[in-house]
C-alpha cells in the first residue's frame, strides 16, 4: 500500500483498535495463479499476533491458501472531501479514509476445540450484550454438523501497514473547516472520519 509519511499510522494500539472495530475484511491470496478475494469477518488475537477466521467449504480459496503469504484488508470509514469547504478556490476534491493491511502466513486449522473457540469468540463479539443467543448452549451435534461446512484458519501476522488519510497535508485551519462540514451531515462515515480527524489534531 502506498503510504506517504504524513498518512502512516504508527501507533500499534490505534491500528489494533481499528482492526477490531472494522473487522469485516477482504482476504486476498493466489488461487490457480490469479488473485482471489473473499469478504469475511476476522478476529484479532493480539497475544498471538494472529487473525482467526473461516471459509465456507465450497469456497475453494482454502484449497491453496494454506501456507501462502496472504493479505487481509480492513477498510475503515471513508468519505468525499469537497474543495468547496476550503477557504481557497485553488483546490481539488479528494477522499479521506483509514485502511489497514495485514500480511501473514495462513494455516488451516483442524483442531475442533480451536475451531469452536474461534467461532464462539466471533459470536460473543457481534451478539448484543443482552442477547439470549450463546453458541455454548447450542446442541453440540448441531454445531459439529455445521462446522463440517466450513474451513477454519489462522493467519500468523508478519507485517501490518496502517494508513490514515485525514487531511494532515493541509493547514490546521483547513482541517477544522473539513471537520465542521463533515459533522454537519448525517452520513455515518462522514461523522466517523470527522472524529478521527479531531483525534489526530489533538496529538
C-alpha positions as CSV (number, residue, x, y, z in Angstrom):
1,X,0.0,0.0,0.0
2,X,1.3,3.4,-0.9
3,X,1.6,5.5,2.3
4,X,3.1,9.0,2.3
5,X,4.9,9.6,5.6
6,X,2.3,12.0,7.0
7,X,-0.5,9.4,6.5
8,X,1.3,6.5,8.1
9,X,-0.3,5.1,11.2
10,X,2.5,4.2,13.7
11,X,0.6,3.5,17.0
12,X,0.1,-0.2,17.3
13,X,-2.9,0.1,19.7
14,X,-4.6,2.5,17.3
15,X,-4.1,0.0,14.5
16,X,-5.4,-2.9,16.6
17,X,-8.4,-0.9,17.7
18,X,-9.3,-0.2,14.0
19,X,-8.9,-3.8,13.1
20,X,-11.3,-4.8,15.9
21,X,-13.8,-2.0,15.1
22,X,-13.9,-2.7,11.4
23,X,-13.4,-6.5,11.5
24,X,-15.2,-7.4,8.2
25,X,-12.1,-7.8,6.0
26,X,-11.2,-8.7,2.4
27,X,-8.8,-11.6,2.4
28,X,-6.6,-11.9,-0.7
29,X,-4.5,-14.9,-1.8
30,X,-3.4,-16.6,-5.0
31,X,-5.8,-19.2,-6.4
32,X,-4.9,-21.0,-9.5
33,X,-2.3,-18.4,-10.4
34,X,-4.7,-15.4,-10.0
35,X,-5.6,-13.0,-7.2
36,X,-8.6,-14.2,-5.3
37,X,-10.6,-12.4,-2.6
38,X,-13.1,-13.4,0.0
39,X,-15.1,-10.9,2.2
40,X,-15.4,-12.3,5.7
41,X,-15.1,-11.3,9.4
42,X,-11.7,-11.9,11.0
43,X,-10.9,-11.9,14.7
44,X,-7.7,-10.4,16.1
45,X,-5.7,-12.2,18.8
46,X,-3.2,-9.6,20.0
47,X,-1.4,-12.0,22.3
48,X,-0.7,-14.5,19.4
49,X,-0.3,-11.7,16.8
50,X,-2.8,-13.7,14.7
51,X,-6.1,-13.4,12.9
52,X,-8.7,-16.1,13.0
53,X,-11.5,-16.8,10.5
54,X,-13.1,-19.4,8.4
55,X,-14.1,-20.0,4.7
56,X,-17.3,-21.7,3.6
57,X,-16.0,-25.1,2.5
58,X,-17.4,-24.7,-1.1
59,X,-15.2,-21.6,-1.4
60,X,-12.1,-23.2,-3.0
61,X,-9.8,-20.4,-1.9
62,X,-8.9,-22.5,1.1
63,X,-7.6,-25.3,-1.2
64,X,-4.3,-23.4,-2.0
65,X,-4.3,-20.6,0.6
66,X,-2.7,-22.8,3.2
67,X,0.9,-21.8,3.8
68,X,0.5,-18.8,1.5
69,X,1.5,-15.3,2.4
70,X,-1.9,-13.6,2.3
71,X,-3.2,-10.1,2.6
72,X,-6.2,-9.1,4.8
73,X,-7.6,-5.6,4.1
74,X,-9.6,-3.8,6.8
75,X,-11.4,-0.8,5.4
76,X,-12.3,1.8,8.0
77,X,-14.6,4.9,7.4
78,X,-14.1,6.9,4.2
79,X,-15.7,9.9,2.6
80,X,-15.5,12.5,-0.1
81,X,-13.9,15.8,0.7
82,X,-15.2,18.8,-1.2
83,X,-12.9,21.7,-2.1
84,X,-15.9,24.0,-1.6
85,X,-15.3,23.6,2.1
86,X,-11.9,25.2,1.9
87,X,-11.0,28.9,2.3
88,X,-9.5,28.9,-1.2
89,X,-10.6,28.0,-4.7
90,X,-7.1,26.7,-5.5
91,X,-8.0,23.1,-4.6
92,X,-9.3,19.9,-5.9
93,X,-11.6,17.1,-4.5
94,X,-10.1,14.3,-2.5
95,X,-11.1,11.3,-0.4
96,X,-10.3,10.7,3.3
97,X,-10.1,7.2,4.7
98,X,-8.5,4.8,7.0
99,X,-7.2,1.4,5.9
100,X,-5.2,-1.4,7.5
101,X,-3.3,-4.0,5.5
102,X,-2.3,-7.2,7.4
103,X,0.1,-9.7,5.9
104,X,0.8,-13.2,7.2
105,X,1.0,-16.9,6.6
106,X,-2.3,-18.7,6.5
107,X,-2.6,-22.0,8.4
108,X,-5.6,-24.3,8.0
109,X,-6.9,-25.4,11.5
110,X,-8.1,-28.9,12.1
111,X,-8.3,-28.9,15.9
112,X,-12.1,-29.0,16.8
113,X,-11.6,-27.2,20.1
114,X,-9.7,-24.3,18.5
115,X,-12.3,-24.1,15.7
116,X,-15.2,-23.9,18.3
117,X,-13.3,-21.3,20.4
118,X,-12.7,-19.1,17.3
119,X,-16.4,-19.3,16.3
120,X,-17.5,-18.7,19.9
121,X,-15.3,-15.6,20.1
122,X,-16.9,-14.3,16.9
123,X,-20.4,-14.7,18.2
124,X,-19.5,-13.1,21.5
125,X,-18.1,-10.1,19.7
126,X,-21.0,-9.4,17.5
127,X,-24.0,-10.5,19.5
128,X,-25.6,-7.8,21.7
129,X,-24.5,-7.9,25.3
130,X,-28.1,-8.8,26.3
131,X,-28.7,-11.3,23.5
132,X,-30.0,-14.7,24.7
133,X,-28.0,-16.4,21.9
134,X,-25.0,-18.3,23.1
135,X,-23.0,-20.8,21.0
136,X,-22.2,-22.8,24.1
137,X,-25.9,-23.6,24.6
138,X,-26.4,-24.9,21.1
139,X,-26.7,-28.7,20.7
140,X,-23.1,-30.0,20.2
141,X,-24.2,-32.4,17.4
142,X,-25.7,-29.4,15.5
143,X,-22.5,-27.4,15.9
144,X,-20.4,-30.3,14.8
145,X,-22.6,-30.8,11.7
146,X,-22.4,-27.1,10.8
147,X,-18.6,-26.9,11.3
148,X,-18.3,-29.6,8.6
149,X,-19.4,-26.9,6.1
150,X,-16.5,-24.5,7.0
151,X,-12.7,-24.5,6.8
152,X,-11.2,-22.6,9.8
153,X,-7.8,-20.8,9.6
154,X,-5.3,-18.8,11.5
155,X,-3.1,-16.1,9.9
156,X,0.2,-15.7,11.6
157,X,0.8,-11.9,11.2
158,X,4.2,-10.9,9.7
159,X,3.6,-7.3,8.8
160,X,1.0,-4.5,9.3
161,X,0.6,-1.3,7.3
162,X,-1.8,1.3,8.5
163,X,-2.9,4.4,6.6
164,X,-5.0,7.3,7.9
165,X,-5.5,9.9,5.1
166,X,-7.2,12.6,7.2
167,X,-6.2,15.9,5.6
168,X,-2.9,16.0,7.5
169,X,-1.3,17.6,4.4
170,X,-3.5,20.7,4.8
171,X,-3.2,23.5,7.3
172,X,-4.8,23.0,10.7
173,X,-7.4,25.7,10.0
174,X,-8.5,24.0,6.8
175,X,-8.7,20.6,8.6
176,X,-11.1,22.4,11.0
177,X,-13.3,23.5,8.1
178,X,-13.4,19.9,6.8
179,X,-14.4,18.6,10.3
180,X,-17.1,21.2,10.6
181,X,-18.6,20.3,7.2
182,X,-18.4,16.6,7.8
183,X,-20.2,17.0,11.2
184,X,-23.0,18.9,9.5
185,X,-24.0,15.8,7.6
186,X,-25.9,12.7,8.8
187,X,-23.8,10.2,7.0
188,X,-22.2,7.7,9.4
189,X,-18.8,7.5,7.6
190,X,-18.5,11.3,7.5
191,X,-19.1,11.6,11.3
192,X,-16.5,8.8,11.9
193,X,-13.9,10.5,9.7
194,X,-14.5,13.8,11.4
195,X,-14.0,12.1,14.8
196,X,-10.7,10.5,13.6
197,X,-9.5,13.9,12.3
198,X,-10.3,15.5,15.7
199,X,-8.3,12.9,17.5
200,X,-5.4,13.4,15.1
201,X,-5.4,17.1,15.7
202,X,-5.3,16.5,19.5
203,X,-2.0,14.7,19.3
